[in-house]
Amino acid sequence: MSDILVVSAAALGSVALLMLLTALLARRLGRVAVVDVAWGLGFVLVAAVSAVAGGVVSEGGDSTPRRWLVLGLVAAWGLRLAWHIRRRAVGHGEDPRYEKVLGGTLAEVGLGVAVRKVFLVQGAALWFISLPVQVGAVREVWSWWLVAAGAAVWAVGIVFETVGDAQLAAYKRDPERPKVLDRGLWRYTRHPNYFGDACVWWGLWLVAGLGSGWQVGLATVLAPVAMTYFLVFATGARLLEQTMMQREGYRAYAARTSMFLPRPPRRRPGGARRAVSAG
């Protein structure tokens, strides 16, 4: 138990330092949305700290390959996400979602409000969601079959996230695009990137949580549940939908397309469908 506490404390310290630096950067740039880049990088940082600290304090030798596998999976996801968000944010101002959360711009509400409502919340969420990664760094592997299954679920998530982002980027570059995007993965879910994120973290829970034993799996299952909640209800799909519903054609798209879990679109009355979708 002491080895888990050491790794978790090291992870918590690294997250606190990252969020402090991100808050200072946000004050300098005048944009709280920089925390979105730190979000992906934070998980990579926790995975790296956990792998190193776990190697120092753990006596479970067979966990070593899994420890570095988890670091690789988290790094591939987190670095891609940070790069994608950073590239997308260039030339843009504050994210309207954060203005809604803060009750105004950063300049209007001050850094203290931003720290309390955004940086502390996201730092705590990051640390909590990464619990399977932390525990998996020191626990022995219980089932390599579950590790393999988790890696497969992670891969499905990466495909949805990467392909969905690429399709959205291609849609935005198309000068003759329809009102909203309903092609490719966006035909089956209005948020393939968020669904992909959820798959990634359920996969990592299988690899590092349940793959370490049913007790560890049960103790850490709230981590992917929390990530899914954030993606669907807190800072993800539901919040974005409030803005998207104001776009022409989006309500019709939403009426026939699943918000989160992919499924075939509902048929419109009379079988007629318009070519519209999410942007």
N, C-alpha and C positions, 0 to 999 in steps of 0.2 A: 504493500500500500504506500509506503514512503516513496518508492520510485515514481509512482504516479503523481504524488503531490509535488515532487521535485520538477517533473516535466511540466505539469500544469502551471506551477508558479513561474517557471521560465517562460512558458508561452504567454501567460498573462502579462508579465513584465514587458515582453517584446511587443505585444499588442498596445499596451499603454504608451510606450515610447513612440510607436508608429502613429497613433492617433494624436499625440501631442505635436509631433512634427507636422502632421497633416493639417491640424487646426491652425498652426502658425503659418503654413503655406496658404491656407484658405484666407486668412486675414490679409496676407500680402496681395493675393490675387483678387480678393473681393468676391470669391465664389466658393460656396460650401460644397458644390458638386465635385470638387476635386477628391472628396472622400470616396467616390465611386471607383476611382483608379486605385486608391489605397485598399479598397475592399478585396480585390483579387490578390494584390501584392501581400496583404496581411495574412491570407491563408497560406501563401507560399512561405512567408516568414515563419509562421507557426509550425508548419510541417518541417522546415529545415531545423529550427530550434529543437523541436521534439525528437527528430532523428538523431541529432548530435547528443542531446541530453540523455535520450533513451539509451544510446550506445554506451554512455558513461555509467549509468546507474542500473541498467538492466542486466539480469543474469540469464535471460531467456535467449540462448544462442540461435534457436531456429526462427526467432522473430526478425533477425537481421535482414534477410532478403526482403521480407515483407515491409520492413521499415523504409527501405530505400525505394521499394516499389511505390509505396504510398506517397513519398516525397516526389517521385517522378510524376505520378498521376495528378497530384495537387499542383505541381509546378506547371505542367502542360496546360491545365485548365486556367489557373490563376494568371499566368503571364499572358496567355492569349486574351483573356478577358480584360486585363489592364491595358494592353496595347490597343484593343478594339475600342474601348471606352475613351482612351486618350485621343486616339485618331478622330473619333466621332465628335469629340467636344471642342476640337480646335476651331476657333472663330465664333464660338457660341457663348452666350452669357449664362446666367444662372439657370439651373433646371427649375421649371415651374413647380415641380413636386416639392422641392426643398423650400421654395418661397411659401408654399401652402403649409408645410410642416412648421416653419419658423414663424409664420404670421407676417412675413415681409422679407425684404432683402437683408443680407448680412449687415450692410451699412446701417440699415434702419433698426435692427433688433440688437446688434452687438455680438461680439464673439462669445460672451458668456452664455447667452441663450443658445447659440449654435452648438457650443460644447455640451450643454445639458440635453438638448433635444436631438442632436445628430451624432456628435462624435462619441459621447459616452454610450449612447444606445447602440451604435454600430460596432464600437469596440467590444462591448459586452456580448453582443450577438455573435460577432466573429469568434470570440474565445469559446463561447458555448457551443456553437455549431461545429467547431473543430475538435470537440472532445473525443470523438472516435479516433481521430488522427493522433491525438496526444496519448490516449490509452493504448492504442495499437503499437506505439513506439516502444512499449515496455512489456506488453503481454506476449506470451507464447501463442503461436498459431494453433488454433483448435481444429480448423478444417480448411485445407487448401482448396477444396471444391468450392467453398463459399467465397474464398479469395478470388478464384477464377470467375465465379458468377458475378461478383461485385465489379470486377474489371470489365466484364461484358456490359453490365448496366451502365457503368461509367462511359464506355465507348459509345453506347447509344446516345447518351446525353451530349457528348462532345459533337457527334454528328448533327444532332438537332440544333445545337447552339451555333456551330460553325456554318452549316449549310443555311440555316435560317437567317443569320446575319448577312451572309453573302447574297442571298436572294433579295433581302431588303435593300442592300446597297445597290444591286443591279436595278431594282425597281426605281430607286430614287434617281439613278442616272438616265433612265429612259425618258426622253422628252415627250413621248406619246403614251405615257403610262396612264392606266385607268385611275379613277378617283382613289381607290384603295387597292391594296395588294391581296389577291386571293389565288395566287399561283404557287406551285411547289408545296412546301410544308405548310405555308400560310393558308392553304385550302382546307387543312384538317385541324388546325389550331390557330387561334389568333395571336398566340405568344409561344412560338416554337423555341425561342431562345430561353425563356423562363422555364418551360418544360424541360429543356435540356439541362439547365442548371440543377433542377430538382433531381433528375436522373443521376447526374454526376455525384451529388451528395448522398443519395440513397445507395449508389454503387460504392462510394467510399465507406459508408457505414457497414455494408456487407464485408468489404475487404478488411477494415481495421476494427470494427465493432463486433458484429456477430461472428466474424471470422476468428475472433479471439475467445469465443465461448458464448453460450446463451445468456449467462449472467451479465457479461460485459455488454452484449447486444442489447439486453433489456435496460441496462443502466444508461446507455447512450442513445437509445432510439429517439429520444426527444430532440436530438441534434438535427437529424434530417427533417423531422416534423417541423421544427422551428424554421429551418431554411425554406421549406415548402410554404409555410405560413407567410413568411416575408415576401416570397416571390408572388404569391397569389393575392394576399390581402393587405399587407402593410405598406411596403414601398414599391411593390411591383405592379402586377397586372391591374388590380382594382383601381389603384390610384391613377395609372396611365389611362385607363378606360374613361375616366371622368373627362379627360381632355379629348380623347379620340372620338367619343360619342358626338362631339360638336362638328365633326367633319362630315361633309356630304357623302352619303352612301355607306357610312360606317354602321349605322343602326341596322340596315338591311343585311350587311355582311355579318354582324354580330348575331342576328336572328337565326342564321343558318349554320354558323361555324362555332365549334366548341371554343370556350375561352381558354382552356388549359390542356386537358387531356386530349390527344389527337383522336379523331374519329371522322368517318365520312360526313360531309356536310348534309344538313337537312334539305329536303327538297322543298322548293317554293310551291305555293298553291298553283296548280295547273302545269307544273313541271318547268315553268319559265325561270330562268336565272339571269341575273345581270353580272357582268364581269367587274366586280368590285372587291376590295379587301383592305387589310390593315397597313398603316404606314408607319 
